[in-house]
Amino acid sequence: QKQMTLGVFKQLLGSSFQSHAEAFDTMDSTKDKFLSHEEFVSGVQAFQTPLAKDEAEYAFTGFDLNGDDRLDDTEFEGVLAVGRFYPNTAELDTAGVDVKPTPA
C-alpha cells in the first residue's frame, strides 16, 4: 500500500472534485464551514478512489494545524498550498497561510 502523501491526496481529490473548495463544501455535510473528524473520514471515503481509514486518519491530523479536531477552509487550503501534511510555521508563513500550528 502506497503511503498517504499530500501529493496522493491531491490526485484523489482532483479526480473526484473540480476544486478544493468544492471538495470542502461537499464533505461539510452540516454546512457549518468546518469539517469534523467524522465528516472528513466519510468524505474521503466518497472519493472515486476512497482512502482507507488509516490514510484518512493520517490526512485529517495532517490538515488539523491547530489541533482543535476540526478543519476550517484556511487549514485545508493552507496545507494544500504548502504541499505537505504537518507543515511547520515557517512553511505556512512562506505560503502566506495565517494559521499557527500547535506544538507537537
Sine and cosine of phi, psi and omega as CSV:
sin_phi,cos_phi,sin_psi,cos_psi,sin_omega,cos_omega
0.00,0.00,0.73,-0.68,-0.02,-1.00
-0.95,0.33,0.65,-0.76,0.02,-1.00
-0.93,0.37,0.63,-0.78,0.02,-1.00
-0.96,0.27,0.91,-0.42,0.10,-0.99
-0.88,-0.48,0.21,-0.98,0.04,-1.00
-0.91,0.42,-0.55,0.84,0.06,-1.00
-0.87,0.50,-0.71,0.70,0.04,-1.00
-0.90,0.44,-0.71,0.70,0.00,-1.00
-0.85,0.53,-0.71,0.70,-0.02,-1.00
-0.89,0.45,-0.61,0.79,0.04,-1.00
-0.89,0.46,-0.72,0.70,-0.02,-1.00
-0.91,0.41,-0.65,0.76,0.04,-1.00
-0.88,0.47,-0.71,0.70,-0.04,-1.00
-0.91,0.40,-0.47,0.88,0.02,-1.00
-0.99,0.16,-0.22,0.97,-0.05,-1.00
-0.95,-0.31,-0.42,0.91,-0.10,-1.00
-0.68,-0.74,0.42,-0.91,0.03,-1.00
-0.96,0.27,-0.49,0.87,-0.07,-1.00
-0.47,-0.88,0.27,-0.96,0.08,-1.00
-0.88,0.48,-0.67,0.74,-0.03,-1.00
-0.88,0.47,-0.65,0.76,0.03,-1.00
-0.89,0.45,-0.66,0.75,0.01,-1.00
-0.88,0.47,-0.73,0.68,-0.02,-1.00
-0.87,0.50,-0.75,0.66,-0.03,-1.00
-0.89,0.46,-0.63,0.78,0.00,-1.00
-0.92,0.38,-0.67,0.74,-0.02,-1.00
-0.95,0.31,-0.41,0.91,-0.01,-1.00
-0.98,0.20,0.97,0.24,-0.12,-0.99
-0.91,0.41,-0.44,0.90,0.02,-1.00
-1.00,0.03,-0.13,0.99,0.03,-1.00
0.84,0.55,0.61,0.79,0.03,-1.00
-0.98,-0.19,0.18,0.98,0.02,-1.00
0.94,0.33,0.26,0.97,0.09,-1.00
-0.74,-0.67,0.51,-0.86,0.17,-0.99
-0.97,-0.25,0.91,-0.41,0.12,-0.99
-0.95,0.32,0.22,-0.98,0.06,-1.00
-0.82,0.57,-0.71,0.70,-0.04,-1.00
-0.90,0.43,-0.69,0.73,0.00,-1.00
-0.88,0.47,-0.67,0.74,-0.02,-1.00
-0.90,0.43,-0.76,0.64,-0.05,-1.00
-0.88,0.48,-0.70,0.71,0.01,-1.00
-0.95,0.31,-0.54,0.84,0.01,-1.00
-0.90,0.44,-0.70,0.72,-0.03,-1.00
-0.97,0.26,-0.26,0.96,0.11,-0.99
-0.99,0.16,-0.16,0.99,0.08,-1.00
-1.00,-0.08,-0.03,1.00,0.09,-1.00
-0.86,0.51,0.40,-0.92,0.06,-1.00
-0.84,0.55,-0.62,0.78,0.17,-0.99
-0.92,-0.38,0.99,-0.15,-0.12,-0.99
-0.90,0.43,0.49,-0.87,0.12,-0.99
-0.99,0.13,0.61,-0.80,0.15,-0.99
-0.93,0.37,0.34,-0.94,-0.06,-1.00
-0.86,0.52,-0.67,0.74,0.00,-1.00
-0.93,0.38,-0.56,0.83,0.08,-1.00
-0.92,0.40,-0.66,0.75,0.01,-1.00
-0.90,0.44,-0.66,0.75,0.02,-1.00
-0.88,0.47,-0.72,0.69,0.00,-1.00
-0.88,0.47,-0.72,0.70,-0.01,-1.00
-0.90,0.44,-0.70,0.72,-0.01,-1.00
-0.86,0.52,-0.75,0.66,-0.02,-1.00
-0.89,0.45,-0.58,0.82,0.02,-1.00
-0.93,0.38,-0.45,0.89,0.07,-1.00
-1.00,0.06,-0.47,0.88,-0.13,-0.99
-0.98,0.19,0.97,0.23,-0.15,-0.99
-0.89,0.45,-0.63,0.78,-0.06,-1.00
-1.00,-0.09,0.07,1.00,0.13,-0.99
0.93,0.36,0.41,0.91,-0.03,-1.00
-1.00,-0.06,0.18,0.98,0.05,-1.00
0.90,0.43,0.45,0.89,0.16,-0.99
-0.42,-0.91,0.43,-0.90,-0.04,-1.00
-0.93,-0.36,0.71,-0.70,0.19,-0.98
-0.97,-0.26,0.11,-0.99,-0.09,-1.00
-0.92,0.38,-0.43,0.90,0.05,-1.00
-0.91,0.40,-0.69,0.73,0.05,-1.00
-0.90,0.44,-0.72,0.69,-0.06,-1.00
-0.88,0.48,-0.81,0.59,0.00,-1.00
-0.92,0.39,-0.58,0.82,-0.04,-1.00
-0.90,0.44,-0.73,0.68,0.01,-1.00
-0.91,0.41,-0.65,0.76,0.05,-1.00
-0.89,0.46,-0.60,0.80,0.01,-1.00
-0.93,0.36,-0.66,0.76,0.00,-1.00
-0.92,0.39,-0.65,0.76,0.08,-1.00
0.98,-0.20,0.15,0.99,0.11,-0.99
-0.41,-0.91,0.45,-0.89,0.09,-1.00
-0.93,0.36,0.40,-0.92,0.04,-1.00
0.83,0.55,0.74,0.67,0.01,-1.00
-0.93,0.36,0.41,-0.91,0.05,-1.00
-1.00,-0.08,0.12,-0.99,-0.09,-1.00
-0.86,0.52,-0.67,0.74,-0.02,-1.00
-0.88,0.47,-0.67,0.74,0.02,-1.00
-0.91,0.42,-0.64,0.77,0.02,-1.00
-0.91,0.41,-0.68,0.73,0.03,-1.00
-0.87,0.49,-0.71,0.71,0.00,-1.00
-0.86,0.50,-0.61,0.79,-0.01,-1.00
-0.99,0.12,-0.04,1.00,0.01,-1.00
0.96,0.27,0.48,0.88,-0.03,-1.00
-0.99,-0.14,0.83,-0.56,-0.08,-1.00
-0.99,-0.12,0.90,0.44,0.10,-0.99
-0.70,-0.71,0.72,-0.70,0.04,-1.00
-0.98,-0.21,0.86,-0.51,0.03,-1.00
-0.94,0.33,0.52,-0.85,0.09,-1.00
-0.98,0.19,0.58,-0.81,0.03,-1.00
-0.87,0.49,0.63,-0.78,-0.01,-1.00
-0.93,0.36,0.00,0.00,0.00,0.00
